[in-house]
Structure formats: structure tokens, C-alpha cells
Amino acid sequence: MGSFEGLNEFFSDNLVDLAKSLCYSEENILLLSGKIDDVKSKYPETYSNLVTCSHHADRRTLLEYAQDLISSWVYEDTVMKQLSKDRLVIKLDGADKERKILRNTRTNAQSDYLAEYFGHSVSLELMTDFTGYWIKNGSMDLRDAKYTKMENSHSLFLGISLKSREYFILDFTSNINARYINSHFPYGGKPAYKVLLDRNQFKKFSFDEIRNDLLVYINKRIG
């Protein structure tokens, strides 16, 4: 299941309406609405950039790829907006913060954030499971570089399981129950970490509960 399909099931509001409420560009709205021919004629540069992403699309059409990409942006921006309350500010810290389709833009289900609270900043990683894989297998896989980066930056990790509407948080200042994999086939034989997850780690999804949990972790660091 791609992000476009999964997020259409997750959100009660239409993704196009959500994108409009977030002031997305017309070309993004057109693509999310399935009007790729209009983008090709009105925004040839955006369409040209999209074509360069075709090798990332796997078995998806260019339109399906674009819809997955833009719907994931809508999701990320909605998460930021919903969590940014009570003096907690969540900011996107990734490469695609401008929400433009660039040459060779790659979709993924994870994004870098900064969580700011009373002048303190904490790196926050958001990763989403659309299929229920984490709960079914009791684990999740992270690329070696991503895992090491979170260790070095003492990140908080927010994992959201859309299918079960649950979440969990990991604190990378603590010991993480993970196993190193020297060569991981799904990542093209590159190193990875398998993070073991206890079913009891998952909590019922609620933006208020996630925000409260994040504040507990951040306040521990502030002391």
C-alpha cells in the first residue's frame, strides 16, 4: 500500500482539501487530483522534474509516484501542525521542506524534524508503517546511516502505524533493542539495524497523547 492510498483511509478529510488548507501550490493540487496532463501543459518544469524521478517509482506510474510523494508531505505537515501546541514547535528539517518536486526527488516514509520547546531543540524522526509490518513482525528495519545519525544526534523517534492507528516513541539517548545486519537484502545489501519492538510499546494514536509523550521526553532532557 502506498502513502496516497493509506492516507486516504487514515484522514477523514479529503487529501486535496487538506493540501489546499495548507496552501500547497497549484501544481501539487493538480497532481494530487490526478490531473497530470494539466501539470505537463501548465508547469512543464515540474513535469520534467517528475520524469527524472521515474527510476524511483518502481512499478508505479508517474502520477501514482507524485500522489504518494505529495500525500506524504500533506501527512507530515498535518503532523507538525497538530503537534505544535502548548509551546512545543515542530519544524521540518529535511531536504524537501519547500514542498516542490525537484529532480530525482525520492519518496520515503520518514522525515527529519526539530522539536523546539522553551529554547531547547531536539532532533525528531518520524517514520510511518502503512501496512502493519511492525506489529506483525515485532520489529522495524532502519538503514545503518539513519540509525547512526539518530544515535549521534540523540534523536527522539516517533513511529506511527497507520493501519492499527497506534504509535510508539524511542529515545536514542537510551539503549535501543536493536540488532546490526551487515547486509540487508531489502536495502540492496547495505548495512541496517533491526529494531525489536514489544507490542506493549504501542499506544492508541492521538495527537494529544503523542504531544504529551514528547514533552515528557523533552522535559527529562531539560531537567
C-alpha positions in Angstrom: 0.0 0.0 0.0 1.4 3.4 -1.0 1.1 6.6 1.1 -1.7 8.0 -1.1 -3.9 5.0 -0.6 -3.1 4.6 3.0 -3.5 8.3 3.9 -6.8 8.5 2.1 -8.0 5.8 4.5 -6.4 7.5 7.5 -7.7 11.0 7.1 -11.4 11.8 7.5 -10.9 14.9 5.3 -10.1 14.7 1.6 -6.4 14.9 0.8 -6.9 17.6 -1.8 -8.9 19.7 0.7 -6.1 19.2 3.3 -3.5 20.3 0.7 -5.5 23.4 -0.1 -5.8 24.2 3.6 -2.0 24.0 3.9 -1.7 26.4 0.9 0.0 23.9 -1.4 1.0 25.1 -4.9 -1.4 24.6 -7.8 0.8 22.0 -9.5 0.8 19.9 -6.3 -3.0 20.2 -6.1 -3.4 19.2 -9.7 -1.2 16.1 -9.2 -3.0 15.1 -6.1 -6.2 15.4 -8.0 -4.9 13.2 -10.8 -4.6 15.9 -13.4 -1.0 15.2 -14.6 -1.8 16.4 -18.2 -2.6 19.8 -16.8 0.7 19.9 -15.0 2.5 18.8 -18.2 1.0 21.7 -20.1 0.9 24.5 -17.4 4.0 23.6 -15.4 6.5 21.9 -17.8 9.5 22.3 -15.4 7.7 20.5 -12.6 6.6 17.8 -15.0 10.2 17.5 -16.4 11.5 17.2 -12.8 8.9 14.4 -12.1 10.1 12.5 -15.2 13.6 12.4 -13.7 12.1 10.6 -10.7 10.8 7.7 -12.8 13.6 5.3 -11.6 12.4 5.8 -8.0 8.8 4.9 -8.9 9.3 1.1 -9.1 6.1 -0.3 -10.5 4.1 2.9 -10.0 3.1 5.3 -12.8 4.5 8.8 -12.6 1.1 10.0 -11.4 1.0 7.4 -8.6 4.5 8.3 -7.6 3.7 12.0 -7.5 0.5 11.3 -5.5 2.4 9.2 -3.0 5.0 12.0 -2.6 2.6 14.9 -2.2 0.3 13.0 0.1 3.2 12.1 2.3 4.0 15.9 2.5 0.4 16.6 3.5 0.7 14.0 6.2 4.0 15.4 7.5 2.7 18.9 7.6 -0.5 17.9 9.3 1.5 16.1 12.0 3.6 19.2 12.5 0.6 21.4 12.7 -1.3 19.1 15.2 1.7 18.6 17.5 2.8 22.3 17.5 0.8 23.5 20.6 1.5 24.4 24.2 4.9 26.0 23.4 6.0 22.9 21.5 7.0 23.8 17.9 7.7 21.1 15.4 9.7 22.1 12.3 10.6 20.1 9.2 14.4 19.8 8.9 14.6 17.7 5.8 15.6 18.4 2.2 12.1 18.7 0.8 10.8 21.4 3.1 9.9 23.7 0.2 7.3 21.1 -1.0 8.4 21.3 -4.6 9.0 18.3 -6.9 12.7 18.6 -7.7 14.8 16.5 -10.0 15.3 13.0 -8.7 13.1 13.6 -5.6 12.7 10.4 -3.7 9.6 9.5 -1.7 10.0 7.8 1.7 8.0 7.2 4.8 10.3 9.1 7.2 11.2 12.7 7.8 13.6 14.8 9.9 12.1 17.3 12.3 13.3 19.6 15.1 11.2 19.8 18.2 11.6 23.1 19.9 10.4 23.8 23.5 11.3 26.8 25.6 14.5 27.4 23.7 15.6 23.8 23.6 15.8 21.8 20.4 15.6 18.1 20.0 16.0 16.1 16.7 12.9 14.2 16.0 12.5 11.5 13.4 9.0 10.5 12.1 8.6 7.1 10.4 5.3 5.6 9.2 4.3 2.0 8.7 1.4 1.8 6.2 1.0 -2.0 6.1 1.1 -3.2 9.8 4.5 -4.8 9.3 6.0 -3.5 12.6 3.3 -5.1 14.7 3.1 -8.3 12.7 6.8 -8.9 12.9 7.7 -7.2 16.2 10.4 -5.2 14.6 11.3 -2.5 12.1 14.3 -2.1 9.9 16.4 1.1 9.7 19.3 1.9 7.3 22.6 1.9 9.1 23.2 5.6 8.2 19.8 6.6 9.6 20.3 4.6 12.8 23.8 6.0 13.4 22.6 9.5 12.7 19.9 9.3 15.3 22.4 7.9 17.8 24.8 10.7 17.2 22.1 13.4 17.3 20.4 11.9 20.4 17.1 11.9 18.5 13.6 11.0 19.5 11.9 8.6 17.1 8.2 8.7 16.5 6.8 5.7 14.8 3.2 5.7 13.6 1.4 2.6 12.5 -1.4 3.8 10.3 -3.2 0.5 9.8 -3.7 -0.1 13.5 -3.8 3.7 14.4 -1.1 3.3 17.0 2.3 4.9 17.8 5.4 4.5 19.8 8.4 6.7 20.8 12.0 5.7 21.1 14.7 7.8 22.9 18.1 7.4 21.3 19.8 8.6 24.4 18.8 5.3 25.9 19.8 1.8 24.9 17.8 0.6 21.8 17.0 -3.1 21.5 18.5 -3.5 18.0 20.5 -6.0 16.0 23.0 -5.0 13.4 22.6 -6.5 9.9 25.8 -6.5 7.8 24.0 -6.9 4.5 20.2 -6.4 4.3 18.6 -7.5 1.1 15.7 -5.1 1.1 18.2 -2.2 1.2 20.3 -3.5 -1.7 22.7 -5.4 0.5 23.7 -2.4 2.5 24.0 -2.5 6.3 21.0 -2.0 8.5 19.6 -2.3 12.0 16.6 -4.4 13.0 15.0 -2.7 15.9 13.0 -5.1 18.1 9.6 -3.8 19.2 7.5 -5.0 22.1 3.7 -5.0 21.4 3.3 -3.1 24.7 5.3 -0.2 23.3 2.4 0.8 21.0 -0.2 3.2 22.2 -3.5 4.3 20.7 -3.0 7.1 18.2 -3.9 10.6 19.4 -2.1 13.8 18.6 -2.7 15.0 22.1 -1.1 11.8 23.6 1.8 12.0 21.2 2.5 15.6 22.1 2.2 14.9 25.9 4.7 12.0 25.5 7.1 14.1 23.5 7.0 16.8 26.2 7.8 14.1 28.9 10.9 13.1 27.0 12.0 16.7 26.3 11.5 17.8 29.8 13.7 15.0 31.0 16.5 16.4 28.9 15.9 19.9 30.1 16.0 18.7 33.7 
